[in-house]
Amino acid sequence: MTGASSGIGEATARLLAQRDAAVVLAARRGERIDAIAQDIRDEGGRAVACVVDVTKPEDLRRLVSTTVDQYGRIDVLVTNAGIAPLSRLADLDTDGWSAMIDVHLRGMLNGVAAALPVFRKQGSGHLVTIASTAGMVAAPAMAVYGATKNAIRAVHEGLRKESTDGVVRTTVISPGYVITDLADSMTDPHMKNEIRTHMNAIGIPPAAIARAVAFAIEQPHDVEIGEINVRPTVQG
């Protein structure tokens, strides 16, 4: 589970551990994922932590190898790391654009490159990626953010069609407004305030997305949940 130090990633790791899954928490904040892993173990679960920067292919390879070394195999890779330096295209925040492409798209592809050979060697595996409803409908200030999320959907659909031998399953989960710290990565104070206001007004808890992940991965192996959209009931 990448992006496991808070929000959706943390909630998903905790829920899956409660459901008897062995989890590996990955994120850049080592102390934070160490603490969460210890909490899970204190509650009787199985968890280890692995410091990972998803923009580095070698870190994803190390995450996969750590999982296999610890538990003997890797059944599911959940790619969840995300940032949101949102801005209008006219602002020309090319650094922000590149960062979102690196974390969301290249980060997910680094996971595919690391896990896919192991999935095929094992004869099974499941790739789950957290995208966004912003990848389905273009919105002001979210053009590049939404483009990276839509690209995730395209890659997953391509992998699904390349994997009809039944070895690899793919799932994209697209949340709407969820109460997380995603706004912390926004540099525009107006945009940050706007997103936080919407989150506080209508956002659903990260546990809602965690339940969707659990639903997808707990299906029988011959059942593939391709895509799930999870929004607050009041979101337009």
C-alpha positions in Angstrom: 0.0 0.0 0.0 1.7 3.2 -1.1 0.7 6.5 0.4 0.0 4.7 3.6 1.1 7.3 6.1 -2.4 9.0 6.3 -5.8 9.3 4.8 -7.1 6.6 2.4 -3.8 4.6 2.5 -3.7 4.5 6.3 -7.5 3.6 6.6 -7.1 0.9 4.0 -4.1 -0.7 5.6 -5.9 -0.7 9.0 -9.1 -2.2 7.6 -7.3 -4.9 5.6 -5.3 -5.9 8.6 -8.4 -6.1 10.6 -9.7 -8.5 7.9 -6.6 -10.7 8.4 -4.6 -9.5 5.5 -0.8 -9.1 6.0 0.0 -5.5 5.0 3.1 -3.6 4.0 2.8 0.2 4.5 4.8 2.3 2.1 5.3 6.1 2.2 8.1 8.6 2.4 7.4 9.4 6.1 9.2 6.5 7.8 8.4 7.4 11.4 4.7 7.7 10.6 4.3 4.4 8.8 6.4 2.7 11.5 3.9 4.0 14.1 0.9 2.8 12.1 2.5 -0.6 11.6 3.1 -0.9 15.3 -0.5 0.0 16.1 -1.7 -2.7 13.7 0.6 -5.3 15.4 -0.5 -4.2 18.8 -4.0 -5.0 17.8 -3.0 -8.4 16.7 -2.5 -7.7 13.0 0.4 -8.4 10.6 2.2 -5.3 9.3 5.6 -4.0 8.3 6.7 -0.6 7.0 8.9 0.2 4.0 10.0 3.8 3.2 9.2 4.4 -0.5 9.2 7.3 -2.9 7.0 6.1 -5.7 8.8 8.3 -8.3 11.8 6.0 -7.9 11.5 2.6 -9.7 14.0 1.0 -7.4 11.9 1.9 -4.3 8.9 0.1 -5.8 11.1 -3.0 -6.6 12.2 -2.9 -3.0 8.6 -2.7 -1.8 7.7 -5.8 -3.8 10.8 -7.7 -2.7 10.2 -6.7 1.0 6.7 -8.0 0.8 7.8 -11.3 -0.8 10.6 -11.7 1.7 8.3 -11.0 4.6 5.2 -13.0 3.6 6.3 -15.3 0.8 4.2 -13.6 -2.0 2.4 -10.4 -3.0 -1.2 -10.8 -3.7 -2.3 -7.1 -4.1 -0.5 -3.9 -4.8 -2.5 -0.8 -3.9 -1.0 2.4 -5.4 -2.4 5.3 -3.6 0.3 8.0 -3.3 -1.0 11.4 -4.5 -0.4 15.1 -4.5 -2.6 18.0 -5.7 -0.7 21.2 -6.5 -3.8 22.5 -8.4 -3.7 25.6 -10.5 -5.2 27.0 -13.7 -3.2 26.2 -16.8 -2.5 30.0 -17.4 -0.5 30.0 -14.2 2.1 27.9 -16.0 3.0 25.9 -12.9 5.1 23.4 -14.9 6.8 22.1 -11.8 3.5 21.2 -10.3 2.4 19.5 -13.6 5.5 17.4 -13.6 5.2 16.5 -10.0 1.6 15.2 -10.5 2.7 13.2 -13.6 5.6 11.7 -11.7 3.6 10.7 -8.6 0.3 9.7 -10.1 1.2 8.2 -13.5 4.9 7.3 -13.3 4.4 6.2 -9.7 1.7 3.8 -10.7 3.7 2.5 -13.7 6.7 2.0 -11.4 4.4 -0.3 -9.4 3.2 -2.1 -12.4 6.8 -2.7 -13.5 7.8 -4.0 -10.1 4.8 -6.2 -9.4 3.7 -7.6 -12.7 6.6 -10.0 -13.2 6.0 -11.4 -9.7 2.3 -11.7 -10.3 2.9 -13.7 -13.4 5.5 -15.9 -11.8 3.0 -16.6 -8.9 0.1 -17.2 -11.3 -2.0 -14.5 -9.7 -2.0 -10.9 -8.5 -4.2 -7.8 -8.2 -3.3 -4.2 -9.0 -5.6 -1.6 -7.3 -5.0 2.1 -7.9 -6.8 5.1 -6.2 -7.6 7.6 -8.9 -10.3 10.4 -8.6 -13.6 11.4 -10.0 -11.7 14.4 -11.3 -10.3 12.1 -13.9 -13.8 11.6 -15.4 -14.9 15.2 -15.8 -12.6 18.2 -16.6 -12.8 21.0 -14.1 -11.0 24.4 -13.8 -7.7 24.2 -12.0 -7.8 20.4 -12.2 -6.9 19.9 -15.9 -3.5 18.2 -15.3 -4.5 16.6 -12.0 -7.6 15.1 -13.8 -5.5 14.1 -16.8 -3.1 12.0 -14.7 -6.1 10.3 -13.0 -7.7 9.6 -16.4 -4.4 8.2 -17.6 -4.4 5.8 -14.7 -7.8 4.5 -15.9 -6.4 4.0 -19.4 -3.4 2.1 -18.2 -5.6 -0.2 -16.1 -8.0 -0.9 -18.9 -5.1 -1.7 -21.2 -3.6 -4.1 -18.6 -7.0 -5.7 -18.1 -7.3 -6.4 -21.8 -3.7 -7.8 -21.8 -4.5 -10.1 -18.9 -7.6 -12.0 -19.9 -5.7 -15.2 -19.1 -7.0 -14.7 -15.6 -3.6 -14.1 -14.0 -3.8 -10.4 -13.2 -6.8 -8.5 -12.0 -7.0 -4.7 -12.1 -9.2 -2.2 -10.2 -9.4 1.6 -10.3 -11.2 3.3 -7.4 -12.2 6.9 -8.0 -13.1 8.9 -4.9 -15.0 12.2 -4.8 -14.5 14.5 -1.9 -12.8 12.6 1.0 -11.6 14.1 4.2 -7.8 13.8 3.9 -4.7 16.0 4.0 -4.4 16.2 0.2 -4.9 20.0 0.4 -1.6 20.3 2.2 0.2 19.8 -1.1 -1.5 22.8 -2.7 0.5 26.0 -3.0 -2.3 28.3 -4.1 -3.9 29.6 -0.8 -7.2 30.3 -2.5 -7.4 26.8 -4.0 -6.3 25.2 -0.7 -9.0 27.0 1.2 -11.6 26.1 -1.4 -10.8 22.4 -1.4 -10.7 22.3 2.4 -14.0 24.0 2.6 -15.6 21.4 0.3 -13.9 18.6 2.2 -15.2 19.8 5.5 -18.7 20.5 4.2 -19.4 17.3 2.3 -16.4 15.0 2.5 -16.7 11.4 3.5 -14.2 9.6 5.7 -11.3 7.6 4.2 -12.8 4.4 5.6 -15.4 4.6 2.8 -12.7 4.2 0.2 -11.0 1.5 2.3 -14.2 -0.5 2.2 -14.3 -0.2 -1.6 -10.8 -1.6 -1.8 -11.7 -4.5 0.5 -14.7 -5.3 -1.6 -12.7 -5.4 -4.8 -9.9 -7.6 -3.6 -12.1 -10.0 -1.6 -14.0 -11.1 -4.7 -13.3 -14.7 -5.9 -10.4 -14.9 -8.3 -12.6 -15.3 -11.3 -14.4 -12.0 -10.6 -12.8 -8.7 -11.5 -14.2 -5.3 -10.3 -12.8 -3.0 -12.9 -13.8 0.4 -11.6 -15.6 1.8 -8.6 -16.6 5.5 -8.1 -17.2 6.5 -4.5 -18.7 10.0 -3.8 -20.5 11.7 -1.0 -24.3 11.4 -1.7 -24.5 15.2 -1.8 -21.7 15.8 -4.3 -22.8 17.2 -7.6 
